[in-house]
Amino acid sequence: MTRVALLASQQPAEALTLGTRWSEAGDDVTVVLLDGATAILRRDHIDATLLASARDAGVTILAHDAAIRDHTITQAVPIDVVELDHVAALIGDTATRVQWW
């Protein structure tokens, strides 16, 4: 099993779709929503259903707290909201492969 972190500041749908496929294949996947990617958390976002699908597949979804505040986001799906220190620890772990979107 590979541990993967997908950091999405853009294209959250693509990151969630890829993360879902990798998780279904047995990888331990975390998708971190940063910056504008947090828009997918809006209830009326066209790709909001991908959040639940990814979670159901075992993907851990995190969102940067400041990005949520800056973009005035209301969460549609329960996810963990984290500070940047948490993200830094995740990607600083040498056992985690990281990809930025």
C-alpha positions as CSV (number, residue, x, y, z in Angstrom):
1,M,0.0,0.0,0.0
2,T,1.3,3.4,-0.9
3,R,0.4,6.5,1.1
4,V,-0.4,9.4,-1.2
5,A,-1.3,13.1,-0.5
6,L,-3.0,15.0,-3.3
7,L,-2.8,18.8,-2.6
8,A,-5.5,20.6,-4.6
9,S,-5.5,24.3,-4.9
10,Q,-7.3,24.0,-8.3
11,Q,-9.1,21.2,-10.0
12,P,-10.6,19.5,-6.9
13,A,-12.8,17.2,-9.0
14,E,-9.8,15.8,-10.8
15,A,-7.9,15.3,-7.5
16,L,-10.9,13.6,-5.9
17,T,-11.5,11.4,-8.9
18,L,-7.9,10.3,-9.0
19,G,-7.8,9.8,-5.3
20,T,-10.9,7.7,-5.4
21,R,-9.4,5.4,-8.0
22,W,-6.2,5.0,-6.1
23,S,-8.0,4.4,-2.9
24,E,-10.1,1.7,-4.5
25,A,-6.9,0.1,-5.8
26,G,-5.6,-0.1,-2.2
27,D,-3.7,3.1,-1.6
28,D,-4.0,5.2,1.5
29,V,-5.1,8.5,0.0
30,T,-5.5,12.0,1.5
31,V,-6.9,14.9,-0.6
32,V,-6.1,18.3,0.9
33,L,-8.3,21.1,-0.4
34,L,-6.4,24.4,-0.5
35,D,-7.2,27.9,-1.8
36,G,-9.9,27.9,-4.5
37,A,-10.3,24.1,-4.4
38,T,-12.4,24.6,-1.2
39,A,-15.2,25.9,-3.4
40,I,-16.2,22.3,-4.0
41,L,-17.4,22.3,-0.4
42,R,-20.3,24.6,-1.3
43,R,-23.6,22.7,-1.3
44,D,-24.5,23.9,-4.8
45,H,-21.1,23.2,-6.4
46,I,-21.5,21.1,-9.5
47,D,-18.9,18.5,-8.3
48,A,-19.9,18.4,-4.6
49,T,-21.1,14.8,-4.9
50,L,-17.5,13.7,-5.5
51,L,-16.7,14.5,-1.9
52,A,-19.1,11.8,-0.6
53,S,-18.0,9.3,-3.3
54,A,-14.3,9.8,-2.4
55,R,-15.1,9.4,1.3
56,D,-17.1,6.3,0.6
57,A,-14.0,4.9,-1.2
58,G,-11.8,5.5,1.8
59,V,-10.2,8.8,0.8
60,T,-9.4,11.1,3.7
61,I,-10.5,14.7,2.8
62,L,-8.9,17.6,4.6
63,A,-9.5,21.3,4.0
64,H,-7.3,24.2,4.9
65,D,-9.0,26.3,7.6
66,A,-7.9,29.7,6.3
67,A,-9.0,28.9,2.8
68,I,-12.5,28.0,4.1
69,R,-12.6,31.3,6.0
70,D,-11.3,33.4,3.1
71,H,-13.8,32.0,0.6
72,T,-16.7,31.9,3.1
73,I,-17.4,28.3,2.6
74,T,-20.2,26.3,4.2
75,Q,-19.3,22.6,4.3
76,A,-21.7,20.2,2.6
77,V,-19.9,17.0,3.6
78,P,-18.3,16.5,7.0
79,I,-14.5,16.7,6.5
80,D,-11.6,17.6,8.7
81,V,-10.6,21.2,8.7
82,V,-6.9,21.6,9.4
83,E,-4.3,24.3,9.8
84,L,-1.3,24.5,7.5
85,D,1.0,22.9,10.1
86,H,-1.0,19.7,9.7
87,V,-0.5,19.8,6.0
88,A,3.2,20.5,6.4
89,A,3.5,17.4,8.7
90,L,1.6,15.3,6.2
91,I,3.8,16.2,3.2
92,G,7.0,16.3,5.3
93,D,6.6,12.6,6.1
94,T,9.0,10.7,3.8
95,A,6.6,7.8,3.6
96,T,4.0,10.0,1.8
97,R,4.1,10.5,-1.9
98,V,2.9,14.0,-2.7
99,Q,1.3,15.5,-5.8
100,W,0.1,19.1,-6.2
101,W,-2.9,20.1,-8.4
